[in-house]
Amino acid sequence: MFRLMIALLLSLGLTGPALAQAGGDGGQARMNELRAALAPGKQIFIARQMNLNPAQEAGFWPVYDELQAGLAELAARRRENFAALAAATESMDEDDADDLADDALAITAEEARLFERTHGRMSRAIPPAKALKYLGLELKLAALARYEAAAVLP
């Protein structure tokens, strides 16, 4: 399961920008629609999408909050890594290049583990079908975040 999740995240991270470009205006339009839906805030977007009853909300939001804290930390690390990648030159020594690559892969692996743990907890807090829906939403939002963060890369 963990390897599948890593493969999925890597494919989203590496192909999201390519899909948006390959889809021409359609891919960019979908990204813009998602950004517009997020305008009132991520929590409001998620609440609207999930349509949870009060009992489900009681279990959902604490798990959601923990995931968001973990994702915020990883996003900060990813921004730093992308900035370093953007500033990297062909004259960078091999050790520094390896360190940057290792950090990029470690961030992706940590994100996959975070999603995996969260999905397990979420599946116990709300019905598994809704937990799966939430995972799908988070993966879609992660792809958007990577797409936007990758803009700094040459």
N, C-alpha and C positions, 0 to 999 in steps of 0.2 A: 504494500500500500504506500509506504514512504517513497519508494523509488518511482512509483506511478505519479505521486503527487509532485515530486521533483521534476519529472519529465514534463508534466503538465505546466508547471510554473515556468520552467525554462522555455517551453514552446510559446507560452503566452508572452513572456518577456522578450523573446527574440523575434517572434513573428507578429506581435501586435502592431508595431510601426509598419512592418512590411505589408500586412493585411490592409491597414488603413490607406497606404499608398496604392496598393494594387487595386483596391476597390474604387479608386478614383474619388470622385465626390461622394459616393455612397459611404465609403469607410469614414471619411472625414465628417460627413453628415451624422453618422451614428455616434461618433465621438462627441460632436457638438450637442447632439440630443442628450447624451449622458451627462455632459457638463451642465446643460440647462436644468436637467432633472435634479442635479446635485446643488443647484444654486441656493435653495433654502437651507441646505445643510445636509450632511451625510446621514445624521441620525433621523432626520425627518424623512429623507428618501428611503432609508431602510424600513422605518416604521410603516410607511405607505405601501411598500412592496411586500412586507411580511404579513400584514393584516392579522396580528396576533390578538388573542383574547386576553383579558386581564391576568388569568392564571398563567398563561404562556409568557406574557411579558415579565412576570415576576422572576421567572427562570432565565429568560433570554437576556435582559439588559445587563445583568452583572457579568455574564460571559462576554457579551459584546464589548463592554467597557474594558475588560482585561485584554481582549484582542486588539482593540484600538490603541491601547498604551504600547503593546508590543510592536504593532505596525508602525506607530509614530517613531519609535526608536530605530527600527530597521529603515524607515524612509529617510531619516536623517543620515544614517550611515551610507545608504545608497546614493543620496545627493552628493555626499563628500567623495564617494568612490567615483561617481560619474564625473565630477569636477576634476578629479585627479586624472581620470582617463582622458578627458578632453584636453587637459594641459600636457599630457604625455607627448613626448617627442620620439622620433626614431632613434635619437641618441641616448635614450633612457637605458640604463644598464639592465642586464638580464634579471638580477635579483629584484630590483624595483618593479619591473614588469611582471614578474612572477607573483610578487606580493599583491599588486593591484588585481591580478586575475584571481588569486586565491581569495582575496577579500570579496570580490564580486560574487564568486561562487558560494562562499560561506554565507553571505547575506541571503542569497536565494535559498540555500539549504535550510537556514534558520527560519525563513519565512514559511517554507513548506512544513517544517516541524510545528511551527506555531499554528498554521491552518489545520494540520492533522489533529493536534491536541484540542484545539477549539472545536472542531467538528465532533470529536468524541464527546466532549462536555456538552455541546449544544444538542446532540442527539439524545442525551439523557434529560435535558432541560425542556425540550419541546419535541413534538413529533418528528421522527426522522425525515419525513418528506419535507417538512419546513426547514429542518437543519440543512438539508441538501440544497434547498432553494437559497438559503442564506449563504452557504458556501459558494454557490454559483454567482451570487451578487458580489461577494467579496473578491472573487477571482476576476470578475469583469472590471471591478473598480481598480484592482491591482494592475490589470493590463493598461487601463487608462493612465494610472499614475506612472507606470514605466514609460509609456508612450510620451508623456509630457516631460519626464525627467531625461529621456534620451535626446531631447531636443538640443541639449548642450554638447552632445557628442558630434564630432566632425563626420 
